[in-house]
């Protein structure tokens, strides 16, 4: 291992030949920096990017809607964000909610849900019901994740993420100030 330049050389994998001279040279793998998500600029950049992804997602799903909230209604950067989406028919009211982050992006009609915590519970419940139905051989009509025949790994991941949403919704400390 060579760390002289601040990087790491992996034995057996850190050498390559120059195509012209045939000389060997070392490749240095530099450690990736993890962004400081407590930094307000990093948080703002992530939320701005998430806003764009949520807007693209809604357009791709063909969901009629008004504006996407400028800032998430609730978020834990970079894990999850919950976005309030204005109704297409009742301006100034929330018609949809979208979850986005290190989870499958999904949306749900606002109905009686006025709080992001309720949204996490509802999405988690829907994912759990979906996984159970697909595993039982009875996929629900009008809702799918990963196509008509999702891979077992996708179902396991979705079930895991549903559990995480339930835990987040139950964690009172995550909702301080809401």
Residue pairs with C-beta under 8 A, 6 or more apart in sequence:
1 8
1 9
1 10
1 11
2 8
2 9
2 14
2 26
2 28
3 9
5 28
6 30
7 28
7 29
7 30
7 31
8 28
8 29
8 30
8 31
9 26
9 27
9 28
9 29
10 29
13 27
14 26
14 27
14 28
14 29
15 24
15 25
15 26
15 27
16 24
16 25
16 27
17 23
17 24
17 25
18 24
18 25
35 42
35 46
35 78
36 42
37 43
37 46
37 77
37 78
42 77
43 77
46 77
46 78
47 71
47 72
47 75
47 77
47 81
50 72
50 75
50 81
50 83
50 100
50 101
51 68
51 70
51 71
51 83
53 100
53 105
54 68
54 81
54 83
54 85
54 98
54 100
54 105
55 68
57 98
57 100
57 105
57 107
58 65
58 68
58 85
58 96
58 98
58 107
61 107
63 85
63 96
63 107
64 88
64 89
65 85
65 86
65 87
65 88
65 95
65 96
66 85
66 86
66 87
66 88
66 91
66 95
67 85
67 86
68 83
68 85
68 86
68 98
69 83
69 84
69 85
69 86
72 81
72 82
72 83
73 82
73 83
73 84
73 97
73 116
74 81
74 82
74 116
74 117
74 175
74 178
75 81
75 82
75 101
76 101
76 168
76 174
78 101
78 102
79 101
79 102
79 103
80 99
80 100
80 101
80 102
80 103
80 165
80 168
81 99
81 100
81 101
82 97
82 98
82 99
82 116
82 119
82 120
83 97
83 98
83 99
83 100
84 94
84 97
84 110
85 94
85 95
85 96
85 97
85 98
85 107
85 110
86 92
86 93
86 94
86 95
87 93
87 94
87 95
87 96
87 110
88 95
89 95
93 110
94 110
94 114
95 109
95 110
96 107
96 108
96 109
96 110
97 107
97 108
97 110
97 113
97 116
97 119
98 105
98 106
98 107
99 105
99 106
99 107
99 119
99 120
99 123
99 165
103 161
103 164
103 165
104 127
104 145
104 158
104 161
106 123
106 126
106 127
108 119
108 122
108 123
108 126
113 119
113 122
115 178
116 178
117 169
117 175
117 178
120 165
120 166
120 168
120 169
121 165
121 166
121 169
123 162
123 165
124 162
124 163
124 165
124 166
124 169
125 162
126 143
127 145
127 158
127 159
127 161
127 162
127 165
128 159
128 162
129 140
130 139
130 140
130 143
130 145
130 158
131 155
131 158
131 159
131 162
133 139
133 140
134 150
134 155
135 155
139 148
144 150
145 154
145 158
146 154
150 158
168 174
